[in-house]
Amino acid sequence: MKNFTFYLLALLFLAGCYGLQAQTLKPGLYASDPNASITTYAELKNDVLVTVYAGKYETKYIKNGNSYVSESSADYITIESDSSYKIHSNGKATVVNLLLDLPKLDKKNLRAIDLPTGGTGYITQKVPFNIAGNYTFDGSANVVTQLNADGTGKFQYATEAGQAGQMFDIQWGILCNDSGQHLASYRDGVSAYTLMIYTNKWEAVGLQFAKSIGRIVINRDRFKDK
């Protein structure tokens, strides 16, 4: 997993400081309960548990008996069940429920890009909702936003006065880590992603999906209903 400083723009929550027992939790990628205020992603591979909290803070835990011990602190994790673990930190224990089991995206569906802050990031057009289409600007101006399923499209900026500004042909994708895991946070039924768009350079734009009403919002000022 790389560039988690940048991945914070994607609002992703890493809380993998918490416990698991390898015999009860299957290897793979997991996310915490979507109703949690802060999202934790965890990947268990062999005897190593890596957690990502808030899309920024990454911690590696090494299996030691029936627990996983942090490489960088006195924190450790114990497994509670096949869908939860407990993080022990500073004398406190917190249970993390893992209700979402995330499959890895095929590497062929990932594209490496140069991040605006430096380093390499990864994007995909594969998301669990219909992101492609035309988006309506939340204002009186006719501001164009079009995402095509093949990763191309059009993006028009709005001026400070809410008028249509410069329009670009773009390439786009949703930011992932190098394991093929969407970097997203969940709060109050809304999942937040980082949409990367390329005009003459790669830029990060916020994208939110409210599943209950089927609405996708880009940059807080343009939307599409499923």
C-alpha positions, -999 to +999 in steps of 0.1 A: +000+000+000+015+033-011+010+070-007-015+069+021-008+106+028-024+114-005-050+087+000-064+108+029-079+130+002-100+101-007-113+101+029-102+065+036-100+053+072-073+029+085-078+013+118-060-019+115-046-018+150-069-045+162-069-082+170-074-113+150-067-150+153-055-165+120-075-197+124-109-178+126-103-149+102-097-159+066-069-143+046-082-114+024-092-078+023-118-064+047-136-032+056-152-023+089-190-020+093-202+007+068-222+023+097-189+030+116-180+067+117-145+059+106-137+032+081-109+007+088-095-015+060-075-046+069-056-071+048-046-105+063-019-124+044+000-153+058+011-141+093+009-104+086-021-082+092-020-047+077-046-021+086-054+013+071-073+039+091-089+069+076-072+062+043-040+075+058-026+056+088-011+022+079+000-002+106+016-037+102+010-064+127+030-096+129+014-128+142+028-138+177+010-167+193-027-159+194-023-122+187-009-098+161+017-074+174+024-039+159+059-034+144+060+002+155+043+003+190+030-017+219-004-021+203-017-055+194-047-072+179-067-103+190-093-121+170-129-121+183-146-141+156-145-147+119-159-112+114-144-091+141-112-083+159-101-063+190-074-036+190-055-031+223-040+003+225-029+025+255-048+003+279-080+004+260-096-023+238-118-016+209-138-041+188-138-036+150-166-054+132-157-066+097-190-068+079-177-061+044-154-087+029-136-070-001-124-090-030-092-077-047-097-061-081-079-079-109-046-061-116-056-057-152-084-034-140-059-011-123-040+018-140-009+033-125-009+072-125+014+099-112-002+115-081-003+153-078+017+151-046+043+128-061+046+090-062+024+064-079-013+058-074-038+034-089-072+039-104-101+018-118-135+023-134-148-007-115-171+004-086-201-012-070-226+013-085-233+029-119-209+058-120-209+064-158-233+090-172-240+127-174-241+147-142-264+177-135-249+209-122-264+222-089-270+257-103-285+277-131-255+273-155-251+244-179-219+229-166-209+197-183-197+166-165-197+133-184-181+101-173-179+073-199-175+037-189-142+034-207-125+059-185-129+089-208-153+119-205-157+156-202-153+179-172-162+216-171-152+238-143-176+263-128-165+299-121-168+315-087-200+332-100-214+297-107-211+301-145-197+276-170-160+278-172-133+259-192-142+224-204-117+196-208-117+161-224-106+139-195-095+105-184-109+094-150-108+067-124-115+059-088-084+059-065-073+025-052-043+012-033-019-011-050-037-042-038-068-032-059-088-020-029-110+010-032-100+037-008-133+049+006-148+061+039-184+055+051-205+078+073-243+081+078-250+058+048-228+078+024-196+063+009-169+088-001-143+081-028-116+100-046-123+106-082-091+113-102-094+132-134-068+141-160-070+173-179-034+183-185-024+167-151-040+144-126-063+161-100-083+147-071-120+155-069-144+143-041-172+118-051-199+106-027-226+079-032-257+079-011-270+044-016-304+049+001-315+075-025-292+063-054-275+097-058-239+102-068-224+137-061-191+150-077-172+180-063-203+188-042-219+207-071-229+181-096-250+150-093-266+120-110-294+098-098-293+061-106 
